[in-house]
Amino acid sequence: MHALCLFDENELEKGAVALIESALADTQQAFDSVAAGYDRSNAANPLLSAMRERVLDAIIAHTPPAGRVLDLGCGPGADVATLAERGHRGTAIDWSAAMVEETRTRIARAGFADSVDVHHLGIQELDRLPPGRFESIYSNFGALNCVPHLSDAIGLVADRLVPNGVFVASVIGRVCPWEIALFASRADFARVAVRFARDLTPVPLNGRTVWTRYYTPVEFERVCARFGLRRVSLRALGVFVPPPYMEAFAARRPAWIARLQRLEDRTASWPIVRSLGDHFLMVLTRS
Ligand SMILES: C[S@@+](CC[C@H](N)C(=O)[O-])C[C@H]1O[C@@H](n2cnc3c(N)ncnc32)[C@H](O)[C@@H]1O
């Protein structure tokens, strides 16, 4: 009986590992499929650009001059290129080989090949990165939401930070008022529920699947605290301003969006407001 239980547990574990591997493969293929046009479409989206500006401001404000930075899930490399321009030495990793190629090409064209190295690596594999620690580690636009075991990943991140180094995370949140209003108005309650799933949940991208896990800031901070990472600041991104995929809606109302952006920038760190939004931006330090 005892032997049978052990056998079942092993089988269960093997099954769980296979599921995770298959989810990671789906996510990789989905991002590979959009890599070529990703930077162009992102740069042309003012809602997304406004969010990026705010994340970059936070990274820059917390990184010492010429500090070493690590970009987790760099995509086509927009952030690491900006930071290299400002004199930082960068390392960028991404799970999608096609995104890594985009970043390498961009960095080479900009003449930063000596100050930025790019690796095809998942966040979950950070222990395979050549030895070294960073003054700043950041992740923009939800790459951390695609990691199967956040706790393992955050442990690896904490190991790579110098004492008093910062971790700047832009994470997709659970409670996005615009999304709830949009899909509830269409009576699409299954779509409204997507962000409230407890586990990895399938999100369509270009006819493929990105397996995503959503977090409230409290859930995220609790995991970080286990590894000695203490919150320095927290703000919402996309709480009054609509999320980037509502770009067409926003483009018809530019003055209104500008007012909402000003309101958001004034209030995004207030209690309650900071726990809402399409993304949240948390800055933590390794004490
Ligand atoms: C929404 S994009 C954001 C890209 C980039 N950070 C930016 O700001 O444009 C998410 C990125 O995370 C990458 N990604 C997804 N899962 C990952 C993982 N487990 N490890 C590392 N990167 C991952 C994707 O390949 C994709 O490039």
The ligand as a MOL file (V3000), in Angstrom:
LIG
                    3D

  0  0  0     0  0            999 V3000
M  V30 BEGIN CTAB
M  V30 COUNTS 27 29 0 0 0
M  V30 BEGIN ATOM
M  V30 1 C 4.7210 41.3750 -22.7530 0
M  V30 2 S 6.3580 40.9890 -23.2210 0 CHG=1
M  V30 3 C 7.2790 42.3130 -22.5120 0
M  V30 4 C 8.6300 42.4630 -23.1380 0
M  V30 5 C 9.5090 43.5930 -22.5880 0
M  V30 6 N 9.7650 43.4440 -21.1810 0
M  V30 7 C 8.9150 44.9470 -22.8670 0
M  V30 8 O 8.7550 45.7180 -21.9190 0
M  V30 9 O 8.6380 45.2400 -24.0200 0 CHG=-1
M  V30 10 C 6.7290 39.6380 -22.1680 0
M  V30 11 C 8.0980 39.0250 -22.4760 0
M  V30 12 O 8.3620 38.0310 -21.4850 0
M  V30 13 C 8.9860 36.9420 -22.1200 0
M  V30 14 N 8.7840 35.7590 -21.2820 0
M  V30 15 C 7.6750 35.0240 -21.1220 0
M  V30 16 N 7.8920 34.0300 -20.2600 0
M  V30 17 C 9.1690 34.1550 -19.8580 0
M  V30 18 C 9.9970 33.4310 -18.9600 0
M  V30 19 N 9.5350 32.3580 -18.3170 0
M  V30 20 N 11.2600 33.8380 -18.7900 0
M  V30 21 C 11.7480 34.9240 -19.4530 0
M  V30 22 N 11.0300 35.6210 -20.3230 0
M  V30 23 C 9.7400 35.2590 -20.5060 0
M  V30 24 C 8.3180 36.8620 -23.4750 0
M  V30 25 O 9.0710 36.1100 -24.3850 0
M  V30 26 C 8.1850 38.3220 -23.8240 0
M  V30 27 O 9.3010 38.7790 -24.5250 0
M  V30 END ATOM
M  V30 BEGIN BOND
M  V30 1 1 1 2
M  V30 2 1 2 3
M  V30 3 1 2 10
M  V30 4 1 3 4
M  V30 5 1 4 5
M  V30 6 1 5 6
M  V30 7 1 5 7
M  V30 8 2 7 8
M  V30 9 1 7 9
M  V30 10 1 10 11
M  V30 11 1 11 12
M  V30 12 1 11 26
M  V30 13 1 12 13
M  V30 14 1 13 14
M  V30 15 1 13 24
M  V30 16 1 14 15
M  V30 17 1 14 23
M  V30 18 2 15 16
M  V30 19 1 16 17
M  V30 20 1 17 18
M  V30 21 2 17 23
M  V30 22 1 18 19
M  V30 23 2 18 20
M  V30 24 1 20 21
M  V30 25 2 21 22
M  V30 26 1 22 23
M  V30 27 1 24 25
M  V30 28 1 24 26
M  V30 29 1 26 27
M  V30 END BOND
M  V30 END CTAB
M  END
